[in-house]
Amino acid sequence: MIREDKPKGAVIIEGHVQGLSNARSLGEAGIPVIVVDKGNCLARYSRYCRAFYYCPDYETDEFAKFLAELGIKLGLDGWLLLPSNDHAVHTISRNRDDLSRIFKVFTPGLNILDKIYDKKALLQIAENLDIPIPLTQYYPGGGCRMSANMRFPVITKGRFGLSFYKVMKAKAMLAQSEDELMSQLSLITTKYDPEKTFTQELIPLTGHNHTVSFTAFCLGGEIKGHWVGQKLREHPLTFGTATLAESIDNTICFDLSVRLLRELNYTGICEIEYLLDPRDGQYRLIEINARTWLWVGLAKACGINFALMAYRYVNGMNVMFPENYEPGIKWINYLTDTLYSLKAILSGKLSPGRYFSSMRGKRIKAVFSWHDPLPSVALFFLSFYIARKRG
């Protein structure tokens, strides 16, 4: 039982790298932290984790019931729920009324989430705001006819990304020709509803245009604090998650995001991804994540502590929203970056010289900390388990 005289804390939901970072961000400020996850995770080994609990699948209402029962059992009245998983965000939002009777909930309502996690709805909102998007084709009625305007290569994704990944075991499917695309769509039809997919032109990667993440703390559609970074390397080599990233300034993505978040009337923390199209010099919207993201620890290292902002805001405390942050700092997950960089070098997609030049400058580590070393030990032993869990 959590004692009444202790300060209210936070429940970190999903304890992978971003959950660990959030646990440290709050724990270092003296805020109690509990971690829940479907399986073993890094954050449970942090010195800042007061307790760890296994939970049901995030996408089920059983997960919301579990949270409510845990809150009552432990006396977590007024604790912040801080999810790092899209399914968990949706389930919390879906059960917002019940969970808000116990916890502080700082995730968007379904009226906003449904416009974000349905990629078709999001892309149509962006088009209405004159925010550039990749050339996109949808499949109404399940028809799989190819648009004459589409240029190859193209990628096919799910309108609801995690559901698509769960069934197809891929975040996206790359096609170099119309025959390959038709074959992929035929395969999708046997396992998934093609109307819940869409195909986009692949924005050419030159080696200099990286995925840009604009991240923000918003209230009623107004950006109170923001930070921008870019992926320098990722795994898998395409459509992957960051292994090396860097903080940057980007006023263009800021201006685009101001319009988009205001239109959505967004409240909460989010990450908006853009990619520069070298053919016309426009940043094109890729997606929004209504939560913290894998390398949120880099924002904290640059002076933007999103987890602490959320905690202080929901508890009616004074919140500092820095106007500036430090660009040029890099974040690296040495375990995955070394492995996938070696793979890229051996396949000719990355030169040794470029690899070593990318390692210059100030860097922070994704997992290791001298003040909190056990999670990095756990990462070594859990790496195969985590890879298997994530498909």
C-alpha positions in Angstrom: 0.0 0.0 0.0 1.3 3.5 -1.0 1.1 5.6 2.1 -1.2 8.7 2.2 1.5 11.1 3.4 3.8 10.3 0.4 3.7 12.6 -2.7 1.5 11.5 -5.6 3.5 9.8 -8.2 3.2 8.3 -11.7 2.4 5.0 -13.3 4.8 4.4 -16.2 3.0 2.2 -18.8 5.5 0.1 -20.9 9.0 0.1 -19.5 11.2 0.0 -22.7 13.7 2.7 -23.4 11.2 5.6 -23.4 9.5 4.2 -20.2 12.9 4.1 -18.5 13.7 7.6 -19.5 10.3 8.8 -18.2 10.9 6.9 -14.9 14.3 8.6 -14.5 12.9 12.0 -15.4 10.4 11.8 -12.6 12.4 9.8 -10.1 15.3 12.2 -10.3 12.8 14.9 -9.2 11.8 12.8 -6.2 8.5 11.7 -7.7 7.4 8.1 -6.9 7.2 5.8 -9.9 5.5 2.5 -10.5 6.0 0.6 -13.8 3.6 -1.8 -15.5 4.3 -3.8 -18.6 3.0 -6.8 -20.5 6.4 -8.5 -20.1 9.9 -8.0 -18.6 11.2 -4.6 -19.3 14.1 -2.2 -18.6 12.4 0.3 -16.4 11.6 -2.3 -13.7 15.3 -2.5 -12.9 15.7 1.3 -12.4 16.5 2.5 -9.0 13.6 4.9 -9.4 11.0 2.1 -9.8 9.2 1.6 -6.5 7.2 -1.4 -7.8 6.6 -3.4 -11.0 3.5 -5.2 -12.1 2.7 -7.4 -15.1 -0.5 -6.3 -16.9 -2.9 -7.6 -19.5 -2.5 -6.7 -23.2 -2.7 -2.9 -23.6 -5.4 -2.9 -26.3 -8.0 -4.7 -24.2 -10.4 -3.3 -21.7 -9.0 -5.8 -19.2 -5.9 -3.5 -19.2 -8.1 -0.6 -18.0 -9.7 -2.8 -15.4 -6.3 -3.9 -14.2 -5.2 -0.2 -13.8 -8.3 0.7 -11.9 -7.9 -2.3 -9.6 -4.2 -1.6 -9.1 -5.0 2.0 -8.3 -7.6 1.1 -5.6 -5.4 -1.7 -4.1 -2.3 0.6 -3.8 -4.1 3.8 -3.0 -2.9 5.6 -6.2 -5.5 8.4 -6.1 -4.3 11.3 -8.2 -1.3 9.5 -9.7 -0.5 10.3 -13.3 -0.9 7.7 -16.0 2.0 8.1 -18.4 1.8 5.6 -21.4 4.5 5.0 -24.0 2.4 2.7 -26.2 -0.2 3.5 -28.8 -2.6 0.7 -27.8 -2.3 1.8 -24.1 -3.0 5.4 -25.1 -6.2 4.3 -26.9 -7.4 2.1 -24.2 -6.9 4.8 -21.5 -8.7 7.3 -23.7 -11.5 4.8 -24.3 -11.9 4.2 -20.6 -11.1 7.8 -19.6 -14.1 8.5 -17.4 -13.6 5.4 -15.2 -9.8 5.8 -14.9 -10.1 9.6 -14.2 -12.0 8.7 -11.0 -8.7 7.4 -9.7 -5.8 8.7 -11.8 -4.7 11.9 -13.5 -5.1 11.3 -17.2 -3.2 13.4 -19.6 -3.9 11.6 -22.9 -6.2 13.0 -25.6 -9.9 12.1 -25.8 -11.2 9.7 -28.5 -12.5 12.7 -30.5 -8.8 13.6 -31.1 -7.2 10.2 -31.2 -9.6 8.9 -33.9 -8.3 11.7 -36.1 -4.7 10.8 -35.4 -4.6 7.0 -35.4 -6.7 6.7 -38.5 -4.0 7.8 -40.9 -6.5 8.5 -43.6 -8.4 11.0 -41.4 -5.1 12.6 -40.4 -3.8 13.0 -43.9 -7.1 14.5 -45.1 -6.9 17.1 -42.2 -3.4 17.9 -43.3 -4.4 18.4 -46.9 -7.2 20.7 -45.8 -4.6 22.8 -44.0 -2.2 22.8 -47.0 0.3 20.7 -45.1 2.3 18.6 -47.6 1.8 14.8 -47.5 3.2 12.1 -49.8 1.1 11.3 -52.8 -1.4 8.8 -51.4 -3.9 6.3 -52.7 -6.7 4.7 -50.6 -8.8 1.6 -51.4 -12.5 2.4 -50.9 -14.7 -0.7 -51.0 -11.5 -2.9 -50.9 -10.7 -2.2 -54.6 -7.0 -2.5 -55.3 -6.7 -0.6 -58.6 -3.4 1.4 -59.0 -3.5 5.2 -59.6 -1.8 6.3 -62.8 -0.2 9.2 -60.9 1.7 7.0 -58.5 5.4 6.7 -59.1 7.4 3.7 -57.9 8.8 2.7 -55.4 5.7 2.9 -53.1 4.9 1.8 -49.6 1.7 0.3 -48.3 0.7 0.8 -44.7 -2.2 0.3 -42.4 -4.5 3.1 -41.7 -4.3 1.8 -38.1 -0.6 1.1 -37.9 -0.3 -1.2 -34.9 -3.2 -3.4 -36.0 -1.6 -3.7 -39.4 1.8 -4.6 -37.9 0.2 -7.2 -35.6 -1.3 -9.0 -38.6 1.2 -8.5 -41.4 4.4 -8.5 -39.2 5.6 -5.4 -41.0 5.2 -1.6 -40.4 5.1 -1.1 -44.2 5.5 -3.0 -47.4 7.8 -1.7 -50.1 7.0 -2.3 -53.8 9.3 -1.4 -56.7 6.8 -2.2 -59.4 3.1 -2.4 -60.1 3.4 -6.2 -60.2 5.0 -6.3 -56.8 2.4 -4.0 -55.4 -0.5 -6.1 -56.8 1.1 -9.2 -55.2 1.4 -7.4 -51.9 -2.2 -6.2 -52.0 -3.4 -9.7 -52.8 -1.5 -11.0 -49.8 -3.0 -8.3 -47.6 -6.5 -9.2 -48.8 -6.1 -12.7 -47.4 -5.2 -11.5 -43.9 -6.4 -7.9 -43.6 -9.1 -5.5 -44.9 -7.5 -3.6 -47.8 -9.9 -0.7 -47.1 -7.9 -0.2 -43.9 -4.7 0.3 -45.8 -3.2 3.0 -48.1 -0.3 3.3 -50.5 2.1 6.2 -50.7 4.9 7.3 -52.9 8.2 6.6 -51.2 10.0 9.9 -50.5 13.6 9.4 -51.9 16.3 9.1 -49.2 19.5 10.9 -50.2 21.4 10.2 -47.0 20.9 13.8 -45.9 17.1 14.0 -45.5 16.3 12.3 -42.2 13.0 11.8 -40.4 12.3 14.9 -38.3 10.4 14.5 -35.0 8.6 17.7 -33.9 7.6 17.1 -30.3 5.3 19.3 -28.2 3.5 19.8 -24.9 0.1 21.3 -25.9 -2.9 22.7 -24.1 -6.1 23.3 -26.1 -4.2 23.2 -29.4 -1.6 25.7 -28.2 2.1 24.7 -28.0 3.5 25.5 -24.6 6.8 23.7 -25.0 8.5 22.0 -27.9 11.6 20.2 -29.1 12.8 18.9 -32.5 15.2 16.0 -33.3 16.1 13.9 -36.3 16.9 10.2 -36.8 20.4 9.7 -38.1 20.2 5.9 -38.2 17.5 3.4 -37.6 16.6 -0.3 -37.5 15.5 -1.9 -39.7 17.4 0.1 -42.2 14.1 1.5 -43.6 10.8 2.3 -41.7 12.6 1.6 -38.5 13.1 3.0 -35.0 16.1 5.3 -34.1 19.4 4.0 -33.0 21.2 7.3 -33.4 19.4 10.7 -33.3 20.3 14.4 -32.9 18.6 17.5 -31.6 18.1 20.2 -34.2 16.2 23.5 -34.9 13.5 23.4 -37.6 11.2 26.4 -38.0 9.4 25.0 -41.0 8.2 21.9 -39.1 7.3 24.2 -36.2 5.1 26.3 -38.3 3.4 23.3 -39.9 2.8 21.7 -36.5 1.3 24.9 -35.0 -1.4 24.8 -37.7 -2.0 21.0 -37.3 -2.2 20.9 -33.5 -4.4 24.0 -33.3 -6.8 22.4 -35.8 -6.9 19.2 -33.7 -7.3 21.2 -30.5 -4.7 18.9 -29.0 -4.0 18.6 -25.3 -1.1 16.3 -24.2 2.4 15.3 -25.3 2.9 14.3 -28.9 5.5 13.5 -31.6 4.9 14.6 -35.2 7.1 13.0 -37.9 8.0 14.8 -41.1 10.4 13.9 -44.0 12.0 16.3 -46.4 11.2 15.5 -50.0 14.3 16.3 -52.0 12.3 16.6 -55.3 10.6 19.8 -54.2 12.2 20.8 -50.9 8.9 20.3 -48.9 8.6 18.7 -45.5 5.8 16.1 -45.8 3.8 14.9 -42.8 4.2 11.2 -42.0 2.3 10.5 -38.8 1.6 11.7 -35.2 2.2 9.7 -32.0 0.0 10.8 -29.1 2.6 9.9 -26.5 6.3 10.1 -25.7 8.6 8.4 -28.1 11.7 6.1 -28.0 14.3 8.8 -27.7 12.4 11.2 -25.4 15.5 11.2 -23.2 17.3 13.3 -25.7 14.7 16.1 -25.3 15.4 16.0 -21.5 19.1 16.2 -22.1 18.5 19.3 -24.2 16.5 21.0 -21.5 12.9 19.9 -22.3 11.6 17.4 -19.7 8.2 16.4 -21.0 7.4 13.8 -18.3 8.0 16.4 -15.5 5.9 19.0 -17.4 3.0 16.6 -17.5 3.3 15.7 -13.8 3.5 19.3 -12.7 0.7 20.4 -14.9 -1.9 17.7 -13.8 -1.0 18.4 -10.2 -1.7 22.2 -10.5 2.0 23.1 -10.0 4.0 25.8 -11.7 5.3 24.5 -15.0 8.4 25.8 -16.7 8.2 25.9 -20.5 11.7 26.7 -21.8 11.8 28.8 -24.9 15.0 27.3 -26.1 16.9 24.0 -26.0 20.4 22.8 -26.9 20.7 21.6 -30.5 23.5 19.3 -31.7 23.3 16.7 -28.9 23.1 13.1 -30.1 21.4 10.1 -28.5 22.6 6.6 -29.2 21.5 3.1 -28.4 24.9 1.4 -28.6 23.6 -2.1 -28.6 21.3 -1.7 -31.6 23.3 1.0 -33.4 26.5 -1.0 -33.4 24.6 -4.1 -34.7 22.7 -2.4 -37.5 25.6 0.0 -38.5 27.7 -3.1 -39.0 24.9 -4.6 -41.1 24.7 -1.4 -43.2 28.4 -1.2 -43.7 28.6 -4.8 -44.9 25.7 -4.2 -47.3 27.3 -1.1 -48.7 24.6 1.3 -47.4 26.9 3.0 -44.9 30.6 3.9 -45.3 33.0 3.4 -42.4 34.0 7.1 -42.7 30.5 8.3 -42.5 29.9 6.1 -39.5 32.8 7.4 -37.5 32.0 11.1 -38.5 28.5 10.6 -37.2 29.9 9.7 -33.7 31.5 13.1 -33.3 30.1 15.6 -30.9 28.3 15.5 -27.6 26.4 12.2 -27.0 24.1 10.7 -24.4 23.4 7.0 -24.0 19.9 5.6 -24.5 20.1 3.3 -21.5 23.3 3.4 -19.6 23.6 5.8 -16.6 26.2 5.7 -13.8 23.5 6.8 -11.4 21.2 4.0 -12.5 23.3 1.2 -14.0 21.0 -1.9 -13.6 18.8 -1.2 -16.7 21.9 -1.4 -19.0 22.8 -4.7 -17.5 19.2 -5.9 -18.0 19.4 -4.7 -21.6 22.2 -7.0 -22.3 20.4 -10.0 -20.9 17.0 -9.1 -22.3 18.0 -8.0 -25.8 17.0 -11.3 -27.4 13.7 -11.4 -25.5 12.9 -7.8 -26.5 13.7 -8.5 -30.2 11.5 -11.5 -30.1 8.6 -9.6 -28.4 8.8 -6.8 -31.0 8.7 -9.3 -33.9 
